[in-house]
Amino acid sequence: MRLPSPRLTGRWSTGIAMALLGLAPFVLLSTAPFLFTPVLARELGTDRAGLQLGQGLANASYAFGVVAAADLMRRIDPRRIYLGCTLLVAAGAGAAALAGSNAVLVTGRVLLGLGSGMLLVVALPPAVTGHGPRRIPLTVALINLGLFGGSVLGTSIGGFAATPGAWRWVHLGAAVIALAGFVVGLAGFGRSDPEAPRMRFDPSGVPLAAAATFLPFVGVSVLVGRPATAPGFVVPTVLGLAALVLLVVREYRKEDPLMPVRLLAHTLPITGIGAAMVTGAGFTAFTELAVLRLQGVEGHPPAVVGAALATQVAGMLLAILLIVRVLPTRWLPVLVLGGLLTVCAAGAVLLSGGGLVRAAVAGFLLGLGAGTGVAPGLFLGALSVPAPRLGPAFALVQLLRAEAAFLAAPVVMRLATSGGPAAIDRTILLGVVVTGVGAAVLTGVLLLGGSGPQKPDLRRWTEGEGTAFRSPPVAAVLRE
């Protein structure tokens, strides 16, 4: 039975607004601190290690939030979750804006991350599936801004906010955006009965997800100023990654899984999710390395660095146009793998030397690569599962993508700061090799699956008649 819904319910524009307003605060703040961290440390009386730990906890809460939302949506009206989470994000961002110590800042960011992770699972599926097949390409292109696009703008915002007290206004702006999401959700998020209100709390999946997120994120966060053999890094990281593997295996084998691992364990989803993971990690790593070289080695002020990397926005805008044109065609896998190769090319540009011009070119390539590789990669997987399972599928793919992107960044910075400017070049080279090998391996997965170019059947998918893509088993060519 459906309960009476607010007046703006069912409008495409409302769904897009709720998704973007809910996701934007965390995404913007995922890269903005790259440039105002020194100011933040001075004003809060802490050091880079303390701030890194706080960022790690925030990222962990975001990754955990996507799994928690998949569990809660079975028993609670999604509208209540959306409204509660937007207020949680606003409260977290507001607390961070008013923070007088690192402890308060960390608390605010953890609340912001938790609410944002849950909003991703709650707000995205109805925006994508509820407005017919013709809207899907543009919807995915715009949602790309919420999934990853805000990260390209965050770097420039951080550059202009790297003055005393300015970082507070960035967090305050994030709180205002979240409150706007609450207002739109109050008027436009439809009420509905939960899927299984009497279903019990998952006593193993959710705790495993907590271990798989908080343990490794805390582990890599302590790398600042410590050797890679330190028990504080090795023990929680190994245990956390083991918990992640156990969680995925458990969900694969379970008859009624929290996240549909079995539905995603074939060629196209593995290609798309793998590309999104490597592309996202490469974007974050190369962006942070560019900032480190421009600011720490070449001595450019933060505002200049942010302006140089503003070319990422132009790259993301071009990616949006490409998504609209390519997603309804047979060439979506090519777009996704091309995005990964573009990020690899951005690393090669950075490897060729320093300077603002090279950084600007690399920034454009990073924005284009992230825009065509991350969200389209996630949707290559999502369109390969039935539309009613989109929310839980998003929970799994975003958990894996977040683990790859957010775990890589502290490790990259530890490598890059271990031996002067030469260490930066070595780390960039390592990133180019990893992204290049990733592109080659995932191309091999696609070819060995025997999945020829196919146009997605978006009508069949939105009407619940089946998947948009017919994805073959892994290595189907070798099995014949």
PyMOL commands that set and color helices and strands:
alter all, ss='L'
color gray80, all
select helices_A, chain A and resi 12-31+33-44+48-72+78-97+102-129+133-160+166-188+205-221+231-253+261-264+267-297+302-308+311-326+332-351+356-373+375-382+387-416+421-448+458-462+476-479
alter helices_A, ss='H'
color red, helices_A
deselect
rebuild
show_as cartoon
